[in-house]
């Protein structure tokens, strides 16, 4: 009995290893794998991330810009206790998901050749946009000039330290009134 079980697990292991290479000859076998008994591990995404996204904002008082662009830090320094308890990671994950959703929406709008005005009107009412605006507003209220009357944010894409490609803005919000 032990030999039979070892044989079954051995065959399963071999098929699982071969399965990772995704040979065309295995497509017929895939049709019979209804419950997903042969795993497909992808440690690296088929299209791995090649850039980083940043949220920057600036303030204005009435019609005059009064500050330079300021980056909102998405990643903070971690302590050993963060491996056990790190409630801030959920806020960061939410912001990153909102950035990704907003970028996909922008790409879709550009693919459909929407006008900038129409695209901005649609984006400004989307949930990811409003959540990012809320995060920027809260960061501003806690950290910067209280005399500002308006706030504008921009999502910026950068391509890493070794890249020769300059960072580029993806979307800039209109100025929003702050209290």
Secondary structure, DSSP 8 states (H G I E B T S, - for coil): -HHHHHHHHHHHHHHHHHHTT--GGGHHHHHH-TT--S----SS-TT----EEEEEEEEEETTEE-S--EEE-SS----GGGGT--THHHHHHHHHHHHHHHHHHHHHHHHTT--HHHHHHHHTTSHHHHHHHHHHHHHHHHHS-TT--EEEEEEEEE--TT--S--EEEEE---EE--
